[in-house]
Amino acid sequence: MMQKTLIKNATIVNEDEIFVSDLLIEGSYISQIDKDITAENATIIDAEGLVLMPGAIDDQVHFREPGLTHKGELYTEAKAAVAGGVTSYMEMPNTNPQSVTLTELEKKYARAKEVSLANYSFYMGGTNVNLEETLKVDYKNVCGLKLFMGSSTGDMLVDDGKTLEGFFSQTNTLIATHCEFDPMIKETQARIIAEYGEDLPAYFHPIIRSEEACYKSSSFAVDLAKKHNTRLHILHISTAKELDLFDNKTPLKKKRITAEACVHHLWFNDEDYKTKGNWIKWNPAVKTEYDRANIFKAILDGRIDVVATDHAPHTIEEKSLPYLKAPSGGPLVQHSVVAMLEFYKKGEITLEKIARLMAHNVADIFNVEKRGYIREGYFADLVLVDLNKTTAVTKESLLYKCGWSPFEGTTFSANINKTFVNGHLVYDNGKFDESKKGERLTFHRD
C-alpha cells in the first residue's frame, strides 16, 4: 500500500505567497494541496503553528568522498543536510580521485545511491586537458560542469586561455565557476610574506585573496560567457565590486549569467577573523562589512539569485595549523536554513524570499525536474520549521564528521522540526528514519 502522509494546518511558504493549508503526500509526491483534506489510511501530522517550506537545494557542497573521508563522507554530510532542512545537494568534483572522467563521476552516483539521505547530483569537473571528456556527459542526469578559475582545495585550476575558450564555446550546459585570479593572489602573498614573515594571522586572508583578484577572474568569466552565449553561474560572490557584473532586470528563466552567494559571506565580515581566525578561512575570503552588506542587498534585489553554503569540512587538526598551512573551507549545511531564518527574524528578509533563493531559483537555474516548489505532482521535498523554538549550536549537536562549526556558540531563533525527502519523513525532531535513501536529481534540458 502506498504510504500517505497528511499535513494539516501548515503555514505554507511557496511562490511568493504565505497561506494556511493542508497538504497530502502519496508515495514520493505531493498529491493535493487544499484547505481541508481528508485521506484514509494516512499518517496525520498537525502542523498548526509551523511553517512548511520547500526543502533547500544546495548547489555547492564538498562532501569529500572519495579519498578525503577523514574530513567528511556522503553519508555523514547528507545526514547533517537533512537535519538542516536541505533535501538536495550538488557536490563538487575536487575529490580524490577527481570527478573528471565519466567513470569516476558515475562511481560517486553509485555511492550516493547507497548512503545519501538527501537527493544528490555531482558536477563534472573541467581541467586543462579533459574538454573532450566533459562533452560526453549527459547533462540531463548531471547538474553541470565545474571550472576552478581560481585554485582551492585540490589541484583543479583551469587557467589555460585556449582551454577556457573551448569550454565556454563548446559546453552545452551550465558552467559553474570559482573565480579568483591566481597570479595576483600569489604575487600579493609573496609580497606580504616578504614584509611580515610567514607567521601571519588569518586577518591577511582577504588581503591576499583580494577584491581585485576576485573581480579580475569573475569579469573575465562574464566576458567569455557573453562572447559565446554560455550559460554561466558564478559561485560564492564575496565582493561588492563584482555585483555590477549581474543583472536584476532580466527574468531569471531568461538569464544567461547568474550568481550565488554563500551563507558565510552574508553572516561574517573581516572583523570576525580576530576571534574566529582560520575557522572562517574560505576561498574566496570573507571580506569587509561593506562587502557583506552589499551582497545582502544583492540577494534582495535580484542581482544574486541563489544562497548556498560551499559546505567544505576539514578536520580540527587541519584548521588548527598556522594560517598559511590551514586549508580553506568549513561546514555549514546543517545550519544554512536556520541562519537565513535568523535574518528573517531580524526583519531583514522575507520567508518568501528565502524560499526563492534556497529552493525555487536553484530549481529554475539548473532546470531541476519536479523539485524546488510546493506543487501538486512535484516530489515531496519539504521542511517544517518552528519559528518559536531555538537551535543551539553545540559540539554535541553537530552531525558533521569533522566535529566543528563556525557557528558553535550561536543560538538561532528558529528550528528545523521535520524534513521530508521524496515523501519520506527522514528527520523528525532529532530522530532519523534511514530506511529510504535520497534519489539522483534529473534535469529538464534540450
VENNORKA-V837368 format. One record per pair of residues at least 24 apart in sequence whose ideal C-beta (glycine too) atoms are under 7 Angstrom apart, sorted by the first residue. I is the first residue (numbers start at 0). GAP is how many residues later the second one is. If there is no record, write none. Layout:
((I/GAP) (I/GAP))
This chain:
((0/40) (1/24) (1/25) (2/24) (2/420) (3/35) (3/37) (3/38) (3/39) (4/37) (4/38) (4/40) (4/418) (4/420) (5/31) (5/33) (5/36) (5/38) (6/38) (6/40) (6/45) (7/36) (7/37) (7/38) (7/39) (8/37) (8/38) (8/39) (9/37) (9/40) (9/42) (10/39) (10/40) (10/41) (11/40) (11/362) (12/38) (12/39) (12/40) (12/338) (12/339) (12/342) (13/40) (13/341) (13/359) (13/360) (14/345) (14/358) (15/336) (17/333) (17/334) (22/29) (24/355) (24/395) (24/398) (26/396) (27/351) (27/352) (27/394) (27/395) (28/348) (28/349) (28/350) (28/351) (28/394) (29/344) (29/345) (29/346) (29/347) (29/348) (29/350) (30/345) (31/344) (32/341) (32/343) (46/337) (49/334) (49/335) (49/336) (49/367) (50/300) (50/334) (50/336) (51/330) (51/332) (52/302) (52/330) (52/332) (53/301) (53/305) (53/318) (53/319) (53/320) (53/327) (53/328) (54/30) (54/31) (54/32) (54/33) (54/304) (54/326) (54/327) (54/328) (54/364) (55/29) (55/30) (55/31) (55/280) (55/281) (55/302) (55/303) (56/31) (56/302) (56/305) (56/306) (56/311) (56/314) (56/315) (57/28) (57/31) (57/32) (57/250) (57/251) (57/253) (57/275) (57/278) (58/31) (58/201) (58/247) (58/249) (58/303) (58/307) (59/30) (59/32) (59/175) (59/200) (59/248) (59/249) (59/250) (60/28) (60/29) (60/30) (60/31) (60/248) (60/250) (60/272) (61/29) (61/30) (61/32) (61/249) (61/250) (61/267) (62/28) (63/31) (63/249) (64/30) (64/46) (65/29) (65/30) (65/31) (66/28) (66/29) (66/30) (67/27) (67/28) (69/245) (70/242) (70/243) (70/244) (70/330) (70/331) (71/241) (71/328) (71/329) (71/330) (72/328) (73/37) (73/38) (73/41) (73/42) (74/40) (74/41) (75/323) (75/324) (75/325) (76/234) (76/256) (76/323) (77/38) (77/39) (77/40) (77/360) (78/38) (78/320) (78/353) (79/253) (79/254) (79/319) (79/320) (80/37) (80/252) (81/35) (81/36) (81/337) (81/339) (81/344) (81/345) (82/251) (82/316) (82/333) (82/344) (83/249) (83/250) (83/251) (83/252) (83/253) (83/332) (84/252) (84/298) (84/331) (84/334) (85/32) (85/247) (85/250) (85/251) (86/31) (86/32) (86/294) (86/332) (86/334) (87/30) (87/31) (87/283) (87/293) (87/353) (88/29) (88/31) (89/31) (89/33) (89/53) (90/29) (90/31) (91/31) (91/54) (92/30) (92/31) (92/32) (92/53) (92/63) (93/31) (93/59) (93/60) (93/62) (97/27) (97/56) (97/58) (98/24) (98/25) (98/26) (99/25) (99/27) (99/30) (99/33) (100/32) (101/31) (101/34) (101/35) (108/331) (112/324) (114/322) (115/321) (115/322) (116/304) (116/309) (116/317) (116/320) (116/321) (117/303) (117/320) (118/262) (118/302) (118/319) (118/320) (118/322) (119/318) (119/320) (119/321) (120/319) (120/320) (122/53) (124/31) (125/32) (125/41) (126/29) (126/31) (127/30) (127/32) (127/35) (130/32) (130/35) (130/36) (130/39) (133/37) (134/35) (138/34) (138/304) (138/306) (139/302) (139/303) (139/305) (140/299) (140/301) (142/223) (142/298) (142/300) (143/29) (143/30) (143/31) (143/32) (143/222) (144/26) (144/28) (144/30) (145/30) (146/28) (146/30) (147/30) (148/28) (148/29) (148/30) (148/68) (148/72) (149/28) (149/29) (149/30) (149/31) (149/32) (149/67) (150/31) (151/26) (151/131) (151/176) (152/159) (152/174) (152/175) (152/176) (156/25) (163/60) (167/56) (167/57) (167/60) (167/62) (168/59) (170/59) (172/58) (172/272) (173/57) (173/59) (173/192) (174/55) (174/56) (174/57) (175/57) (175/59) (176/44) (176/55) (176/57) (176/58) (177/57) (178/35) (178/38) (178/39) (178/42) (178/55) (179/29) (179/33) (179/34) (179/37) (179/103) (179/104) (180/32) (180/35) (180/36) (183/28) (183/29) (183/32) (184/24) (184/28) (197/126) (198/123) (199/123) (199/124) (200/122) (201/71) (201/75) (201/76) (201/79) (201/121) (202/67) (202/70) (202/71) (204/76) (204/80) (205/64) (205/79) (205/80) (205/81) (208/74) (208/75) (208/76) (210/28) (210/30) (210/76) (213/24) (213/25) (213/28) (213/70) (214/24) (214/26) (214/27) (217/24) (217/27) (218/26) (221/35) (224/31) (224/32) (228/27) (230/25) (231/24) (231/25) (232/25) (232/27) (232/132) (233/25) (234/25) (235/24) (235/26) (235/29) (235/48) (235/74) (236/24) (236/58) (236/67) (237/27) (237/46) (237/47) (237/49) (237/53) (238/48) (238/52) (239/50) (239/51) (239/54) (242/51) (242/55) (242/60) (245/57) (245/58) (247/53) (247/54) (247/55) (251/53) (251/109) (251/112) (252/111) (257/47) (257/107) (258/45) (258/46) (259/44) (259/46) (259/48) (260/34) (260/38) (260/43) (260/46) (261/46) (261/47) (261/48) (262/44) (262/46) (262/69) (262/73) (262/76) (263/68) (263/142) (264/27) (264/30) (265/26) (265/29) (265/30) (266/72) (275/130) (277/41) (277/45) (277/48) (278/40) (278/51) (278/127) (279/50) (279/126) (280/45) (280/47) (281/28) (281/46) (281/47) (281/48) (282/45) (298/58) (299/49) (299/53) (304/56) (304/60) (305/51) (305/55) (305/56) (305/59) (306/33) (306/50) (306/51) (308/24) (308/27) (312/87) (312/88) (312/89) (313/88) (314/87) (315/86) (315/87) (315/88) (329/76) (330/69) (330/71) (330/74) (333/64) (333/65) (333/66) (334/58) (334/70) (334/72) (334/77) (336/46) (336/79) (337/53) (337/74) (337/76) (337/77) (337/78) (338/73) (340/44) (340/73) (341/70) (341/71) (341/72) (344/68) (344/69) (365/77) (366/76) (366/77) (366/78) (367/73) (367/75) (368/73) (368/74) (368/75) (378/43) (379/40) (379/42) (379/43) (380/39) (380/40) (380/41) (381/38) (382/33) (382/36) (383/33) (383/34) (384/29) (384/31) (384/32) (385/28) (385/29) (385/31) (386/27) (388/26) (389/25) (390/24))
